[in-house]
C-alpha cells in the first residue's frame, strides 16, 4: 500500500474482496419490532464503510432479500457477506472507490473467519 503525506496508508490502489460474518443480533436486540430489519440494513452499510474505508456502499438485492426473508421483526442472527472494493469508472464521481456488499450462503457459521477472496 502507498502512504500519503500524513503517513496514513492509502486505500486508493487497493481493489480487494473479503468475506465477513456480521453478528446482526447484537445490533438489533432491544430494538422495537418494526425497526429491526431497516436497522439491520443500516448496520450492514456502516460495517462495510468501516471495513473498506469507502463512503459509497452498494447493497446487492439478494442481501436485502435475505435480511427481510423472515419479515421485519425476525432478522437472522448472523449473516455472511462478501465486501468487494472496486474502482469507480464514472467521470464525475465524488469517490474514486466504492464497495459492493453481496450475500454468501453458508451451511453453518461455526469456525468461519474473515477471508480474502481472489477474484482473478
Biopython code that builds the backbone (N, CA, C, O; Angstrom):
import numpy as np
from Bio.PDB.StructureBuilder import StructureBuilder

atoms = [
    (1, "UNK", "N", (0.830, -1.183, 0.000)),
    (1, "UNK", "CA", (0.000, 0.000, 0.000)),
    (1, "UNK", "C", (0.875, 1.247, 0.000)),
    (1, "UNK", "O", (1.925, 1.267, 0.643)),
    (2, "UNK", "N", (0.464, 2.257, -0.695)),
    (2, "UNK", "CA", (1.191, 3.515, -0.725)),
    (2, "UNK", "C", (0.771, 4.392, 0.445)),
    (2, "UNK", "O", (-0.391, 4.410, 0.849)),
    (3, "UNK", "N", (1.755, 5.124, 0.982)),
    (3, "UNK", "CA", (1.444, 6.020, 2.089)),
    (3, "UNK", "C", (1.264, 7.430, 1.550)),
    (3, "UNK", "O", (1.979, 7.845, 0.638)),
    (4, "UNK", "N", (0.308, 8.170, 2.110)),
    (4, "UNK", "CA", (0.096, 9.545, 1.671)),
    (4, "UNK", "C", (0.960, 10.487, 2.506)),
    (4, "UNK", "O", (1.824, 10.031, 3.256)),
    (5, "UNK", "N", (0.737, 11.796, 2.383)),
    (5, "UNK", "CA", (1.583, 12.799, 3.031)),
    (5, "UNK", "C", (1.540, 12.725, 4.553)),
    (5, "UNK", "O", (2.543, 13.027, 5.199)),
    (6, "UNK", "N", (0.432, 12.339, 5.139)),
    (6, "UNK", "CA", (0.315, 12.294, 6.596)),
    (6, "UNK", "C", (0.850, 10.988, 7.185)),
    (6, "UNK", "O", (0.888, 10.836, 8.406)),
    (7, "UNK", "N", (1.256, 10.058, 6.345)),
    (7, "UNK", "CA", (1.788, 8.798, 6.830)),
    (7, "UNK", "C", (0.749, 7.697, 6.928)),
    (7, "UNK", "O", (1.079, 6.560, 7.266)),
    (8, "UNK", "N", (-0.502, 8.022, 6.636)),
    (8, "UNK", "CA", (-1.553, 7.010, 6.658)),
    (8, "UNK", "C", (-1.487, 6.178, 5.394)),
    (8, "UNK", "O", (-1.029, 6.655, 4.356)),
    (9, "UNK", "N", (-1.943, 4.935, 5.477)),
    (9, "UNK", "CA", (-1.956, 4.076, 4.306)),
    (9, "UNK", "C", (-3.120, 4.462, 3.403)),
    (9, "UNK", "O", (-4.230, 4.701, 3.877)),
    (10, "UNK", "N", (-2.867, 4.519, 2.127)),
    (10, "UNK", "CA", (-3.879, 4.894, 1.154)),
    (10, "UNK", "C", (-4.586, 3.645, 0.643)),
    (10, "UNK", "O", (-3.945, 2.640, 0.340)),
    (11, "UNK", "N", (-5.912, 3.715, 0.551)),
    (11, "UNK", "CA", (-6.682, 2.593, 0.018)),
    (11, "UNK", "C", (-6.976, 2.781, -1.468)),
    (11, "UNK", "O", (-7.724, 1.998, -2.053)),
    (12, "UNK", "N", (-6.405, 3.791, -2.072)),
    (12, "UNK", "CA", (-6.721, 4.120, -3.457)),
    (12, "UNK", "C", (-6.328, 3.004, -4.426)),
    (12, "UNK", "O", (-7.067, 2.710, -5.365)),
    (13, "UNK", "N", (-5.181, 2.390, -4.204)),
    (13, "UNK", "CA", (-4.713, 1.364, -5.130)),
    (13, "UNK", "C", (-5.198, -0.025, -4.748)),
    (13, "UNK", "O", (-4.894, -1.000, -5.436)),
    (14, "UNK", "N", (-5.939, -0.122, -3.675)),
    (14, "UNK", "CA", (-6.368, -1.422, -3.168)),
    (14, "UNK", "C", (-7.753, -1.795, -3.704)),
    (14, "UNK", "O", (-8.764, -1.256, -3.254)),
    (15, "UNK", "N", (-7.789, -2.695, -4.641)),
    (15, "UNK", "CA", (-9.049, -3.289, -5.078)),
    (15, "UNK", "C", (-9.036, -4.698, -4.515)),
    (15, "UNK", "O", (-8.277, -5.553, -4.972)),
    (16, "UNK", "N", (-9.888, -4.938, -3.511)),
    (16, "UNK", "CA", (-9.809, -6.182, -2.763)),
    (16, "UNK", "C", (-11.218, -6.689, -2.467)),
    (16, "UNK", "O", (-12.174, -5.914, -2.435)),
    (17, "UNK", "N", (-11.332, -7.998, -2.252)),
    (17, "UNK", "CA", (-12.599, -8.622, -1.900)),
    (17, "UNK", "C", (-12.381, -9.481, -0.665)),
    (17, "UNK", "O", (-11.463, -10.299, -0.620)),
    (18, "UNK", "N", (-13.243, -9.287, 0.348)),
    (18, "UNK", "CA", (-13.148, -10.062, 1.580)),
    (18, "UNK", "C", (-14.517, -10.577, 1.973)),
    (18, "UNK", "O", (-15.540, -9.993, 1.619)),
    (19, "UNK", "N", (-14.525, -11.691, 2.717)),
    (19, "UNK", "CA", (-15.766, -12.237, 3.263)),
    (19, "UNK", "C", (-15.759, -12.052, 4.773)),
    (19, "UNK", "O", (-14.777, -12.363, 5.447)),
    (20, "UNK", "N", (-16.871, -11.541, 5.293)),
    (20, "UNK", "CA", (-17.025, -11.292, 6.725)),
    (20, "UNK", "C", (-18.305, -11.958, 7.219)),
    (20, "UNK", "O", (-19.232, -12.200, 6.447)),
    (21, "UNK", "N", (-18.341, -12.250, 8.513)),
    (21, "UNK", "CA", (-19.569, -12.661, 9.180)),
    (21, "UNK", "C", (-19.978, -11.500, 10.076)),
    (21, "UNK", "O", (-19.193, -11.048, 10.910)),
    (22, "UNK", "N", (-21.199, -11.021, 9.905)),
    (22, "UNK", "CA", (-21.713, -9.923, 10.726)),
    (22, "UNK", "C", (-22.705, -10.500, 11.721)),
    (22, "UNK", "O", (-23.658, -11.180, 11.340)),
    (23, "UNK", "N", (-22.476, -10.227, 12.992)),
    (23, "UNK", "CA", (-23.372, -10.687, 14.048)),
    (23, "UNK", "C", (-24.468, -9.630, 14.222)),
    (23, "UNK", "O", (-24.327, -8.689, 15.003)),
    (24, "UNK", "N", (-25.562, -9.809, 13.475)),
    (24, "UNK", "CA", (-26.631, -8.805, 13.464)),
    (24, "UNK", "C", (-27.416, -8.772, 14.774)),
    (24, "UNK", "O", (-27.961, -7.732, 15.144)),
    (25, "UNK", "N", (-27.475, -9.893, 15.472)),
    (25, "UNK", "CA", (-28.320, -9.978, 16.660)),
    (25, "UNK", "C", (-27.899, -8.981, 17.729)),
    (25, "UNK", "O", (-28.747, -8.436, 18.436)),
    (26, "UNK", "N", (-26.600, -8.736, 17.854)),
    (26, "UNK", "CA", (-26.154, -7.811, 18.888)),
    (26, "UNK", "C", (-26.498, -6.354, 18.557)),
    (26, "UNK", "O", (-26.481, -5.498, 19.442)),
    (27, "UNK", "N", (-26.808, -6.073, 17.301)),
    (27, "UNK", "CA", (-27.196, -4.717, 16.920)),
    (27, "UNK", "C", (-28.708, -4.503, 16.977)),
    (27, "UNK", "O", (-29.159, -3.384, 17.223)),
    (28, "UNK", "N", (-29.502, -5.562, 16.753)),
    (28, "UNK", "CA", (-30.954, -5.373, 16.689)),
    (28, "UNK", "C", (-31.666, -5.769, 17.969)),
    (28, "UNK", "O", (-32.858, -5.498, 18.113)),
    (29, "UNK", "N", (-30.964, -6.409, 18.911)),
    (29, "UNK", "CA", (-31.627, -6.797, 20.158)),
    (29, "UNK", "C", (-31.979, -5.536, 20.932)),
    (29, "UNK", "O", (-31.164, -4.622, 21.065)),
    (30, "UNK", "N", (-33.199, -5.503, 21.436)),
    (30, "UNK", "CA", (-33.664, -4.326, 22.158)),
    (30, "UNK", "C", (-34.333, -3.290, 21.274)),
    (30, "UNK", "O", (-34.914, -2.330, 21.780)),
    (31, "UNK", "N", (-34.262, -3.466, 19.971)),
    (31, "UNK", "CA", (-34.933, -2.545, 19.055)),
    (31, "UNK", "C", (-36.414, -2.917, 18.991)),
    (31, "UNK", "O", (-36.782, -4.075, 19.188)),
    (32, "UNK", "N", (-37.244, -1.936, 18.718)),
    (32, "UNK", "CA", (-38.660, -2.258, 18.546)),
    (32, "UNK", "C", (-38.823, -3.081, 17.268)),
    (32, "UNK", "O", (-38.039, -2.958, 16.327)),
    (33, "UNK", "N", (-39.858, -3.920, 17.257)),
    (33, "UNK", "CA", (-40.004, -4.891, 16.179)),
    (33, "UNK", "C", (-40.070, -4.258, 14.801)),
    (33, "UNK", "O", (-39.515, -4.808, 13.850)),
    (34, "UNK", "N", (-40.720, -3.140, 14.670)),
    (34, "UNK", "CA", (-40.918, -2.548, 13.346)),
    (34, "UNK", "C", (-39.672, -1.845, 12.815)),
    (34, "UNK", "O", (-39.679, -1.357, 11.685)),
    (35, "UNK", "N", (-38.607, -1.784, 13.607)),
    (35, "UNK", "CA", (-37.388, -1.127, 13.123)),
    (35, "UNK", "C", (-36.221, -2.094, 13.004)),
    (35, "UNK", "O", (-35.112, -1.660, 12.694)),
    (36, "UNK", "N", (-36.423, -3.384, 13.236)),
    (36, "UNK", "CA", (-35.302, -4.324, 13.247)),
    (36, "UNK", "C", (-34.682, -4.540, 11.869)),
    (36, "UNK", "O", (-33.470, -4.382, 11.728)),
    (37, "UNK", "N", (-35.442, -4.883, 10.876)),
    (37, "UNK", "CA", (-34.880, -5.140, 9.548)),
    (37, "UNK", "C", (-34.292, -3.867, 8.922)),
    (37, "UNK", "O", (-33.200, -3.929, 8.358)),
    (38, "UNK", "N", (-34.979, -2.710, 9.001)),
    (38, "UNK", "CA", (-34.348, -1.499, 8.451)),
    (38, "UNK", "C", (-33.048, -1.143, 9.172)),
    (38, "UNK", "O", (-32.092, -0.685, 8.546)),
    (39, "UNK", "N", (-33.017, -1.353, 10.485)),
    (39, "UNK", "CA", (-31.797, -1.054, 11.239)),
    (39, "UNK", "C", (-30.678, -2.035, 10.866)),
    (39, "UNK", "O", (-29.511, -1.645, 10.812)),
    (40, "UNK", "N", (-31.017, -3.286, 10.612)),
    (40, "UNK", "CA", (-30.011, -4.275, 10.213)),
    (40, "UNK", "C", (-29.366, -3.893, 8.882)),
    (40, "UNK", "O", (-28.161, -4.072, 8.705)),
    (41, "UNK", "N", (-30.150, -3.373, 7.956)),
    (41, "UNK", "CA", (-29.603, -2.925, 6.668)),
    (41, "UNK", "C", (-28.651, -1.754, 6.892)),
    (41, "UNK", "O", (-27.598, -1.685, 6.258)),
    (42, "UNK", "N", (-29.007, -0.842, 7.778)),
    (42, "UNK", "CA", (-28.130, 0.289, 8.086)),
    (42, "UNK", "C", (-26.845, -0.169, 8.762)),
    (42, "UNK", "O", (-25.777, 0.390, 8.515)),
    (43, "UNK", "N", (-26.947, -1.180, 9.609)),
    (43, "UNK", "CA", (-25.766, -1.717, 10.281)),
    (43, "UNK", "C", (-24.824, -2.363, 9.267)),
    (43, "UNK", "O", (-23.608, -2.191, 9.357)),
    (44, "UNK", "N", (-25.369, -3.097, 8.312)),
    (44, "UNK", "CA", (-24.540, -3.716, 7.272)),
    (44, "UNK", "C", (-23.829, -2.639, 6.460)),
    (44, "UNK", "O", (-22.649, -2.774, 6.139)),
    (45, "UNK", "N", (-24.544, -1.584, 6.133)),
    (45, "UNK", "CA", (-23.959, -0.477, 5.369)),
    (45, "UNK", "C", (-22.821, 0.192, 6.146)),
    (45, "UNK", "O", (-21.760, 0.461, 5.582)),
    (46, "UNK", "N", (-23.038, 0.459, 7.436)),
    (46, "UNK", "CA", (-21.994, 1.113, 8.233)),
    (46, "UNK", "C", (-20.808, 0.174, 8.472)),
    (46, "UNK", "O", (-19.666, 0.628, 8.529)),
    (47, "UNK", "N", (-21.067, -1.128, 8.612)),
    (47, "UNK", "CA", (-19.992, -2.105, 8.748)),
    (47, "UNK", "C", (-19.105, -2.088, 7.501)),
    (47, "UNK", "O", (-17.879, -2.112, 7.608)),
    (48, "UNK", "N", (-19.720, -2.046, 6.334)),
    (48, "UNK", "CA", (-18.964, -2.024, 5.080)),
    (48, "UNK", "C", (-18.157, -0.736, 4.943)),
    (48, "UNK", "O", (-17.033, -0.764, 4.442)),
    (49, "UNK", "N", (-18.714, 0.385, 5.379)),
    (49, "UNK", "CA", (-17.982, 1.644, 5.325)),
    (49, "UNK", "C", (-16.731, 1.590, 6.191)),
    (49, "UNK", "O", (-15.666, 2.042, 5.770)),
    (50, "UNK", "N", (-16.847, 1.044, 7.390)),
    (50, "UNK", "CA", (-15.699, 0.959, 8.289)),
    (50, "UNK", "C", (-14.674, -0.056, 7.808)),
    (50, "UNK", "O", (-13.471, 0.197, 7.875)),
    (51, "UNK", "N", (-15.138, -1.202, 7.324)),
    (51, "UNK", "CA", (-14.214, -2.265, 6.931)),
    (51, "UNK", "C", (-13.456, -1.924, 5.654)),
    (51, "UNK", "O", (-12.288, -2.286, 5.516)),
    (52, "UNK", "N", (-14.102, -1.237, 4.723)),
    (52, "UNK", "CA", (-13.480, -0.974, 3.428)),
    (52, "UNK", "C", (-13.050, 0.483, 3.224)),
    (52, "UNK", "O", (-12.472, 0.812, 2.188)),
    (53, "UNK", "N", (-13.319, 1.344, 4.182)),
    (53, "UNK", "CA", (-12.904, 2.756, 4.135)),
    (53, "UNK", "C", (-13.445, 3.489, 2.916)),
    (53, "UNK", "O", (-12.745, 4.307, 2.318)),
    (54, "UNK", "N", (-14.684, 3.200, 2.549)),
    (54, "UNK", "CA", (-15.341, 3.934, 1.466)),
    (54, "UNK", "C", (-16.694, 4.425, 1.960)),
    (54, "UNK", "O", (-17.345, 3.762, 2.767)),
    (55, "UNK", "N", (-17.109, 5.571, 1.480)),
    (55, "UNK", "CA", (-18.414, 6.087, 1.881)),
    (55, "UNK", "C", (-19.517, 5.622, 0.930)),
    (55, "UNK", "O", (-20.689, 5.592, 1.304)),
    (56, "UNK", "N", (-19.141, 5.262, -0.296)),
    (56, "UNK", "CA", (-20.102, 4.793, -1.289)),
    (56, "UNK", "C", (-20.253, 3.285, -1.153)),
    (56, "UNK", "O", (-19.372, 2.536, -1.576)),
    (57, "UNK", "N", (-21.372, 2.825, -0.562)),
    (57, "UNK", "CA", (-21.621, 1.402, -0.344)),
    (57, "UNK", "C", (-22.898, 1.023, -1.080)),
    (57, "UNK", "O", (-23.929, 1.679, -0.929)),
    (58, "UNK", "N", (-22.824, -0.041, -1.879)),
    (58, "UNK", "CA", (-23.981, -0.507, -2.643)),
    (58, "UNK", "C", (-24.338, -1.920, -2.195)),
    (58, "UNK", "O", (-23.492, -2.815, -2.196)),
    (59, "UNK", "N", (-25.596, -2.110, -1.814)),
    (59, "UNK", "CA", (-26.055, -3.408, -1.338)),
    (59, "UNK", "C", (-26.697, -4.201, -2.470)),
    (59, "UNK", "O", (-27.458, -3.656, -3.270)),
    (60, "UNK", "N", (-26.385, -5.481, -2.528)),
    (60, "UNK", "CA", (-26.947, -6.381, -3.517)),
    (60, "UNK", "C", (-28.402, -6.686, -3.149)),
    (60, "UNK", "O", (-28.701, -6.873, -1.970)),
    (61, "UNK", "N", (-29.306, -6.740, -4.114)),
    (61, "UNK", "CA", (-30.706, -7.065, -3.798)),
    (61, "UNK", "C", (-30.883, -8.440, -3.137)),
    (61, "UNK", "O", (-31.817, -8.627, -2.357)),
    (62, "UNK", "N", (-30.009, -9.395, -3.436)),
    (62, "UNK", "CA", (-30.099, -10.710, -2.786)),
    (62, "UNK", "C", (-29.810, -10.601, -1.289)),
    (62, "UNK", "O", (-30.412, -11.315, -0.488)),
    (63, "UNK", "N", (-28.896, -9.716, -0.912)),
    (63, "UNK", "CA", (-28.610, -9.481, 0.503)),
    (63, "UNK", "C", (-29.814, -8.859, 1.194)),
    (63, "UNK", "O", (-30.166, -9.251, 2.307)),
    (64, "UNK", "N", (-30.438, -7.903, 0.545)),
    (64, "UNK", "CA", (-31.628, -7.262, 1.099)),
    (64, "UNK", "C", (-32.754, -8.286, 1.278)),
    (64, "UNK", "O", (-33.449, -8.281, 2.294)),
    (65, "UNK", "N", (-32.927, -9.156, 0.291)),
    (65, "UNK", "CA", (-33.959, -10.202, 0.393)),
    (65, "UNK", "C", (-33.688, -11.138, 1.563)),
    (65, "UNK", "O", (-34.618, -11.559, 2.250)),
    (66, "UNK", "N", (-32.428, -11.465, 1.792)),
    (66, "UNK", "CA", (-32.077, -12.381, 2.874)),
    (66, "UNK", "C", (-32.314, -11.750, 4.242)),
    (66, "UNK", "O", (-32.749, -12.436, 5.168)),
    (67, "UNK", "N", (-32.038, -10.461, 4.383)),
    (67, "UNK", "CA", (-32.288, -9.772, 5.660)),
    (67, "UNK", "C", (-33.787, -9.708, 5.928)),
    (67, "UNK", "O", (-34.222, -9.896, 7.064)),
    (68, "UNK", "N", (-34.574, -9.446, 4.897)),
    (68, "UNK", "CA", (-36.020, -9.284, 5.044)),
    (68, "UNK", "C", (-36.782, -10.603, 4.897)),
    (68, "UNK", "O", (-38.011, -10.604, 4.956)),
    (69, "UNK", "N", (-36.083, -11.722, 4.708)),
    (69, "UNK", "CA", (-36.711, -13.007, 4.417)),
    (69, "UNK", "C", (-37.702, -13.446, 5.495)),
    (69, "UNK", "O", (-38.773, -13.961, 5.174)),
    (70, "UNK", "N", (-37.366, -13.254, 6.737)),
    (70, "UNK", "CA", (-38.226, -13.687, 7.836)),
    (70, "UNK", "C", (-39.176, -12.593, 8.312)),
    (70, "UNK", "O", (-39.870, -12.772, 9.312)),
    (71, "UNK", "N", (-39.214, -11.484, 7.623)),
    (71, "UNK", "CA", (-40.106, -10.395, 7.997)),
    (71, "UNK", "C", (-39.344, -9.246, 8.635)),
    (71, "UNK", "O", (-38.117, -9.267, 8.734)),
    (72, "UNK", "N", (-40.100, -8.240, 9.066)),
    (72, "UNK", "CA", (-39.486, -7.027, 9.588)),
    (72, "UNK", "C", (-38.912, -7.231, 10.984)),
    (72, "UNK", "O", (-37.962, -6.547, 11.366)),
    (73, "UNK", "N", (-39.475, -8.163, 11.752)),
    (73, "UNK", "CA", (-39.045, -8.282, 13.142)),
    (73, "UNK", "C", (-38.168, -9.488, 13.418)),
    (73, "UNK", "O", (-37.594, -9.581, 14.504)),
    (74, "UNK", "N", (-38.042, -10.415, 12.477)),
    (74, "UNK", "CA", (-37.214, -11.605, 12.693)),
    (74, "UNK", "C", (-36.005, -11.564, 11.778)),
    (74, "UNK", "O", (-35.998, -12.187, 10.716)),
    (75, "UNK", "N", (-34.997, -10.839, 12.185)),
    (75, "UNK", "CA", (-33.773, -10.697, 11.403)),
    (75, "UNK", "C", (-32.855, -11.872, 11.738)),
    (75, "UNK", "O", (-32.797, -12.274, 12.900)),
    (76, "UNK", "N", (-32.132, -12.442, 10.762)),
    (76, "UNK", "CA", (-31.213, -13.528, 11.080)),
    (76, "UNK", "C", (-30.140, -13.077, 12.077)),
    (76, "UNK", "O", (-29.700, -11.928, 12.046)),
    (77, "UNK", "N", (-29.727, -13.984, 12.953)),
    (77, "UNK", "CA", (-28.750, -13.627, 13.981)),
    (77, "UNK", "C", (-27.395, -13.284, 13.383)),
    (77, "UNK", "O", (-26.744, -12.333, 13.815)),
    (78, "UNK", "N", (-26.970, -14.057, 12.390)),
    (78, "UNK", "CA", (-25.706, -13.801, 11.720)),
    (78, "UNK", "C", (-25.924, -13.851, 10.210)),
    (78, "UNK", "O", (-26.852, -14.489, 9.713)),
    (79, "UNK", "N", (-25.037, -13.158, 9.500)),
    (79, "UNK", "CA", (-25.116, -13.177, 8.042)),
    (79, "UNK", "C", (-23.689, -13.092, 7.497)),
    (79, "UNK", "O", (-22.858, -12.348, 8.016)),
    (80, "UNK", "N", (-23.423, -13.855, 6.458)),
    (80, "UNK", "CA", (-22.108, -13.870, 5.829)),
    (80, "UNK", "C", (-22.173, -13.002, 4.591)),
    (80, "UNK", "O", (-23.030, -13.204, 3.731)),
    (81, "UNK", "N", (-21.263, -12.028, 4.492)),
    (81, "UNK", "CA", (-21.278, -11.088, 3.372)),
    (81, "UNK", "C", (-19.915, -11.059, 2.702)),
    (81, "UNK", "O", (-18.886, -11.331, 3.321)),
    (82, "UNK", "N", (-19.938, -10.721, 1.410)),
    (82, "UNK", "CA", (-18.712, -10.516, 0.639)),
    (82, "UNK", "C", (-18.629, -9.033, 0.305)),
    (82, "UNK", "O", (-19.509, -8.485, -0.359)),
    (83, "UNK", "N", (-17.558, -8.389, 0.774)),
    (83, "UNK", "CA", (-17.341, -6.970, 0.514)),
    (83, "UNK", "C", (-16.282, -6.836, -0.574)),
    (83, "UNK", "O", (-15.157, -7.313, -0.419)),
    (84, "UNK", "N", (-16.645, -6.188, -1.666)),
    (84, "UNK", "CA", (-15.728, -6.003, -2.793)),
    (84, "UNK", "C", (-15.511, -4.512, -3.008)),
    (84, "UNK", "O", (-16.442, -3.780, -3.342)),
    (85, "UNK", "N", (-14.275, -4.072, -2.816)),
    (85, "UNK", "CA", (-13.940, -2.670, -3.085)),
    (85, "UNK", "C", (-13.532, -2.567, -4.543)),
    (85, "UNK", "O", (-12.636, -3.280, -4.995)),
    (86, "UNK", "N", (-14.195, -1.673, -5.284)),
    (86, "UNK", "CA", (-13.963, -1.552, -6.721)),
    (86, "UNK", "C", (-13.699, -0.104, -7.096)),
    (86, "UNK", "O", (-14.037, 0.823, -6.361)),
    (87, "UNK", "N", (-13.086, 0.063, -8.262)),
    (87, "UNK", "CA", (-12.845, 1.417, -8.774)),
    (87, "UNK", "C", (-14.119, 1.962, -9.403)),
    (87, "UNK", "O", (-14.878, 1.232, -10.041)),
    (88, "UNK", "N", (-14.337, 3.254, -9.212)),
    (88, "UNK", "CA", (-15.488, 3.918, -9.798)),
    (88, "UNK", "C", (-15.071, 4.488, -11.152)),
    (88, "UNK", "O", (-14.223, 5.377, -11.222)),
    (89, "UNK", "N", (-15.670, 3.975, -12.224)),
    (89, "UNK", "CA", (-15.291, 4.398, -13.569)),
    (89, "UNK", "C", (-16.055, 5.621, -14.041)),
    (89, "UNK", "O", (-15.794, 6.130, -15.131)),
    (90, "UNK", "N", (-16.989, 6.098, -13.242)),
    (90, "UNK", "CA", (-17.775, 7.261, -13.617)),
    (90, "UNK", "C", (-16.869, 8.495, -13.654)),
    (90, "UNK", "O", (-16.009, 8.666, -12.791)),
    (91, "UNK", "N", (-17.066, 9.340, -14.644)),
    (91, "UNK", "CA", (-16.211, 10.516, -14.824)),
    (91, "UNK", "C", (-16.320, 11.517, -13.678)),
    (91, "UNK", "O", (-15.309, 11.985, -13.153)),
    (92, "UNK", "N", (-17.556, 11.842, -13.293)),
    (92, "UNK", "CA", (-17.757, 12.899, -12.296)),
    (92, "UNK", "C", (-18.159, 12.324, -10.937)),
    (92, "UNK", "O", (-19.012, 12.893, -10.256)),
    (93, "UNK", "N", (-17.571, 11.230, -10.545)),
    (93, "UNK", "CA", (-17.895, 10.604, -9.261)),
    (93, "UNK", "C", (-17.133, 11.306, -8.140)),
    (93, "UNK", "O", (-15.986, 11.720, -8.309)),
    (94, "UNK", "N", (-17.798, 11.431, -6.991)),
    (94, "UNK", "CA", (-17.142, 12.049, -5.835)),
    (94, "UNK", "C", (-16.049, 11.147, -5.282)),
    (94, "UNK", "O", (-14.959, 11.608, -4.942)),
    (95, "UNK", "N", (-16.351, 9.858, -5.196)),
    (95, "UNK", "CA", (-15.414, 8.888, -4.629)),
    (95, "UNK", "C", (-14.729, 8.110, -5.751)),
    (95, "UNK", "O", (-15.346, 7.807, -6.772)),
    (96, "UNK", "N", (-13.460, 7.791, -5.555)),
    (96, "UNK", "CA", (-12.741, 7.009, -6.554)),
    (96, "UNK", "C", (-13.008, 5.512, -6.398)),
    (96, "UNK", "O", (-12.835, 4.750, -7.349)),
    (97, "UNK", "N", (-13.430, 5.088, -5.204)),
    (97, "UNK", "CA", (-13.715, 3.682, -4.931)),
    (97, "UNK", "C", (-15.119, 3.530, -4.356)),
    (97, "UNK", "O", (-15.645, 4.444, -3.723)),
    (98, "UNK", "N", (-15.711, 2.374, -4.584)),
    (98, "UNK", "CA", (-16.995, 2.058, -3.957)),
    (98, "UNK", "C", (-16.964, 0.604, -3.507)),
    (98, "UNK", "O", (-16.119, -0.176, -3.947)),
    (99, "UNK", "N", (-17.897, 0.248, -2.623)),
    (99, "UNK", "CA", (-17.957, -1.094, -2.080)),
    (99, "UNK", "C", (-19.278, -1.743, -2.465)),
    (99, "UNK", "O", (-20.342, -1.138, -2.336)),
    (100, "UNK", "N", (-19.198, -2.986, -2.942)),
    (100, "UNK", "CA", (-20.378, -3.779, -3.259)),
    (100, "UNK", "C", (-20.498, -4.859, -2.192)),
    (100, "UNK", "O", (-19.560, -5.623, -1.964)),
    (101, "UNK", "N", (-21.660, -4.918, -1.536)),
    (101, "UNK", "CA", (-21.897, -5.903, -0.485)),
    (101, "UNK", "C", (-22.859, -6.943, -1.031)),
    (101, "UNK", "O", (-23.971, -6.611, -1.442)),
    (102, "UNK", "N", (-22.431, -8.209, -1.037)),
    (102, "UNK", "CA", (-23.281, -9.280, -1.545)),
    (102, "UNK", "C", (-23.393, -10.394, -0.510)),
    (102, "UNK", "O", (-22.553, -10.520, 0.381)),
    (103, "UNK", "N", (-24.437, -11.192, -0.643)),
    (103, "UNK", "CA", (-24.746, -12.255, 0.304)),
    (103, "UNK", "C", (-24.000, -13.530, -0.069)),
    (103, "UNK", "O", (-23.895, -13.875, -1.246)),
    (104, "UNK", "N", (-23.477, -14.235, 0.954)),
    (104, "UNK", "CA", (-22.822, -15.521, 0.749)),
    (104, "UNK", "C", (-23.585, -16.557, 1.563)),
    (104, "UNK", "O", (-23.712, -16.427, 2.781)),
    (105, "UNK", "N", (-24.090, -17.579, 0.896)),
    (105, "UNK", "CA", (-24.844, -18.621, 1.590)),
    (105, "UNK", "C", (-23.871, -19.636, 2.179)),
    (105, "UNK", "O", (-23.022, -20.180, 1.472)),
    (106, "UNK", "N", (-24.003, -19.885, 3.489)),
    (106, "UNK", "CA", (-23.154, -20.869, 4.167)),
    (106, "UNK", "C", (-24.039, -21.813, 4.967)),
    (106, "UNK", "O", (-25.075, -21.397, 5.486)),
    (107, "UNK", "N", (-23.642, -23.087, 5.075)),
    (107, "UNK", "CA", (-24.464, -24.030, 5.854)),
    (107, "UNK", "C", (-24.387, -23.788, 7.352)),
    (107, "UNK", "O", (-25.366, -24.001, 8.067)),
    (108, "UNK", "N", (-23.219, -23.341, 7.839)),
    (108, "UNK", "CA", (-23.041, -23.110, 9.269)),
    (108, "UNK", "C", (-22.018, -21.992, 9.462)),
    (108, "UNK", "O", (-21.139, -21.794, 8.623)),
    (109, "UNK", "N", (-22.140, -21.266, 10.567)),
    (109, "UNK", "CA", (-21.218, -20.176, 10.860)),
    (109, "UNK", "C", (-20.067, -20.623, 11.759)),
    (109, "UNK", "O", (-19.218, -19.808, 12.121)),
    (110, "UNK", "N", (-20.028, -21.890, 12.118)),
    (110, "UNK", "CA", (-19.009, -22.416, 13.020)),
    (110, "UNK", "C", (-17.631, -22.384, 12.359)),
    (110, "UNK", "O", (-17.445, -22.913, 11.263)),
    (111, "UNK", "N", (-16.681, -21.765, 13.032)),
    (111, "UNK", "CA", (-15.297, -21.765, 12.577)),
    (111, "UNK", "C", (-14.975, -20.837, 11.423)),
    (111, "UNK", "O", (-13.859, -20.881, 10.906)),
    (112, "UNK", "N", (-15.903, -20.002, 11.000)),
    (112, "UNK", "CA", (-15.642, -19.098, 9.886)),
    (112, "UNK", "C", (-14.858, -17.882, 10.368)),
    (112, "UNK", "O", (-15.103, -17.355, 11.453)),
    (113, "UNK", "N", (-13.921, -17.451, 9.546)),
    (113, "UNK", "CA", (-13.157, -16.251, 9.821)),
    (113, "UNK", "C", (-13.163, -15.377, 8.590)),
    (113, "UNK", "O", (-13.650, -15.774, 7.531)),
    (114, "UNK", "N", (-12.613, -14.169, 8.740)),
    (114, "UNK", "CA", (-12.522, -13.260, 7.613)),
    (114, "UNK", "C", (-11.543, -13.826, 6.589)),
    (114, "UNK", "O", (-10.438, -14.245, 6.936)),
    (115, "UNK", "N", (-11.963, -13.834, 5.316)),
    (115, "UNK", "CA", (-11.133, -14.384, 4.259)),
    (115, "UNK", "C", (-10.975, -13.379, 3.138)),
    (115, "UNK", "O", (-11.916, -12.663, 2.797)),
    (116, "UNK", "N", (-9.782, -13.326, 2.565)),
    (116, "UNK", "CA", (-9.556, -12.531, 1.370)),
    (116, "UNK", "C", (-9.864, -13.436, 0.173)),
    (116, "UNK", "O", (-9.335, -14.543, 0.071)),
    (117, "UNK", "N", (-10.720, -12.955, -0.729)),
    (117, "UNK", "CA", (-11.170, -13.747, -1.868)),
    (117, "UNK", "C", (-10.435, -13.253, -3.114)),
    (117, "UNK", "O", (-10.370, -12.051, -3.374)),
    (118, "UNK", "N", (-9.890, -14.185, -3.873)),
    (118, "UNK", "CA", (-9.234, -13.835, -5.139)),
    (118, "UNK", "C", (-10.286, -13.790, -6.234)),
    (118, "UNK", "O", (-11.012, -14.761, -6.446)),
    (119, "UNK", "N", (-10.368, -12.661, -6.931)),
    (119, "UNK", "CA", (-11.359, -12.506, -7.991)),
    (119, "UNK", "C", (-10.743, -12.737, -9.373)),
    (119, "UNK", "O", (-11.361, -12.423, -10.390)),
    (120, "UNK", "N", (-9.550, -13.276, -9.407)),
    (120, "UNK", "CA", (-8.863, -13.474, -10.691)),
    (120, "UNK", "C", (-9.359, -14.664, -11.449)),
    (120, "UNK", "O", (-8.870, -14.947, -12.543)),
]
sb = StructureBuilder()
sb.init_structure("model")
sb.init_model(0)
sb.init_chain("A")
sb.init_seg("    ")
for serial, (resi, resn, name, xyz) in enumerate(atoms, 1):
    if name == "N":
        sb.init_residue(resn, " ", resi, " ")
    sb.init_atom(name, np.array(xyz, "f"), 0.0, 1.0, " ", f" {name:<3s}", serial, name[0])
structure = sb.get_structure()
